[in-house]
Amino acid sequence: MSDEQRWFGRGLHDGIPIGLGYFAVSFALGISARQAGLTAFQATLASLLCNASAGEYAGFTVIAANAPYLEMAVITLIVNARYLLMSAALSQKFSNKTAFIHRFGVAYFITDEIFGASVTQPGPIHPFYNYGLAASSLSLWAAGTWCGVVMGNVLPENVVTALSIGIYGMFLAIIIPPAGKSRVLGSLVAISMLLSFLLSRLPFTAGWSEGSRIILLTIVIAGAAAVLFPVDTEGADS
Amino acid sequence: MRNNPYIYILIMFAASYFLRVMPLVLIRREIRNRTIRSFLYYVPYVTLAVMTFPAIMDATDSPFSGLAALIIGICMALLKAGLFPTAMVAVVVVFFCEMVF
């Protein structure tokens, strides 16, 4: 088996839990797409092209309101701004041996989950790992959107709710093992969750969108950690 | 008059891909600055932690089922159970907790 096949296979495997969570979330997204007046084809096309939950949801509300095209551009840029940071982090994980064209491919499939699963791999990025993750997870993202539009309320609500938790279980499986080994990472994760909770509940900041909360806390907390606890071990393997 | 849904979708696509592709294509060299390197190293941990909590409590009907999934998920992850088992256990925990709470 070639290196590409092996990494693609690993990605396919690791993408399954992501895909199950995606299916639940995009099913709900499909329901809101139908409410916005989109057909199953249009909603599925949006999911295949955008691969973004909050971004698509915000976009569908723009379509529902029949707002100007410019508003669609501005809202999409704001809600998805965190992908700039993720893309910048991934740019440092490419080895010189990886063809430039793969940067366009890996970029297309940056989602919160695929980013989290691939950037925490030791050593340089293997694009085929990202493609494998995308193949098993984003296909379910598109399929879930389609099902949501077509069959709205068939799945019992408690099943949809339970499935939507899968994504968070996966996040924990990514960040907790290294956090358990390093005191800095452990404290960072705890502080991030605490501040995220406070900002989402305090009267002045509770109205912020989840996207703005993520961007602000990422810049402040990761920035402070970078100044206080600079790392240099990562350079060794790139 | 309704705007064209396909133009909306095209704008959504262009704006999302622009954000994802620009840093990857423009930052081709290794960043030598230690602070920026450290910042980018810490980004995924902070981002994923912020996205997990409190969202995990808000995604369930009762916040307690989400909290239970969080605690059991952390235990599973500390035991290095892997992505799929951790995710599945969290799903099952929520399914049964929602029946109780």
Interface residues (C-beta under 8 A of the other chain):
Chain A: H13 D14 I16 P17 I18 L20 G21 G37 L38 Q42 L45 A46 L49 C50 N51 A52 G55 E56 G59 V62 I63 N66 P68 Y69 M72 A73 T76 L77 N80 A81 R82 Y83 L84 L85 M86 S87 A88 A89 L90 S91 Q92 F94 F100 R103 F104 V106 A107 Y108 I110 D112 F115 G116 A117 V119 T120 N158 V159 T161 A162 L163 S164 I165 G166 I167 Y168 G169 M170 F171 L172 A173 I174 I175 I176 P177 P178 A179 G180 L185 L188 V189 A190 S192 M193 L195 S196 F197 S200 R201 E210 R213 I214 L217 T218 I221 A222 G223 A225 A226 V227 F229 P230 V231 D232 E234 G235 S238
Chain B: R2 N3 P5 Y6 I7 Y8 I9 I11 M12 F13 A14 A15 S16 Y17 F18 L19 R20 V21 M22 P23 L24 V25 L26 I27 R28 E30 I31 R34 T35 I36 R37 S38 F39 L40 Y41 Y42 V43 P44 Y45 V46 T47 L48 A49 V50 M51 T52 F53 P54 A55 I56 A59 T60 D61 G66 A69 L70 G73 I74 M76 A77 L78 K80 A81 G82 L83 F84 T86 A87 M88 V89 A90 V91 V92 V93 V94 F95 E98 M99
